[in-house]
Amino acid sequence: MPEIGQVSLAVAQAVEEAMAAGTIAITLGGDHSLAIGSIAGAANYYRKQKEEFGVVWFDAHGDINTPQSSQSGNVHGMPFAISLGIGDERLTHLLGFAPKVQASRCALIGIRDLDQEEIRLIADSGINPFTMRDIDEKGMGGVIREALAGMRHSTKDAKPLRGLHVSFDLDVIDPDVAPGVSTESRGGLSYRESHHALELLADTGMVASCDIVELNPARDLRNQTAELAVDLVQSILGKNIL
Ligand SMILES: [Mn+2]
């Protein structure tokens, strides 16, 4: 835990510095636990600006486990919970404050593989969850619009939403398209759904930080997941077909 805290702090400082310099911070991984640091850094940036931000989390999994609920003990199953202030204090209170983001300002998109305890944690947390079934039924466009609307009108007299952090776990994509991940789960996003989601978020002009994580080159096939990750970053940065 102390080592993870140390690395998270370094990531947080790097992300905040990049944002303060007016650039978009892109954090590449590796393990999704790096979002503990990147979201802490983004949160500290918006806090100093006295502005509100939201988190759009793409994942096959909830990543909302706690040390008590986790069956594996893997910290990469906990970063969302930690950002919401749930979990080990040494990580939730990084930079001296918690939570890093209000649950009502968060959406979790693409979930299909949850632990029993996570289902309860998602319901209790107040985040806005969108399962694969929601995407099937509403389309990715509908899901993103609903997620943004929920974040914007999260509380009655809340300040307007000014920034978005996108945390993108490559395992949200179907393993047929993105095999280079460690915890694959069938029935995920198509190639176009993945790009469409990020194009719509880029259109808001509010994305100032993002994570692209869980790339596992040892499981990739002909580098296709790594190359897809690069293409996805371009969509986050606003690349459009026309
Ligand atoms: Mn994840």
Boltz pocket constraint, residues with backbone or C-beta under 6 A from the ligand:
constraints:
  - pocket:
      binder: B
      contacts: [[A, 32], [A, 58], [A, 59], [A, 61], [A, 63], [A, 76], [A, 169], [A, 214]]
      max_distance: 6.0
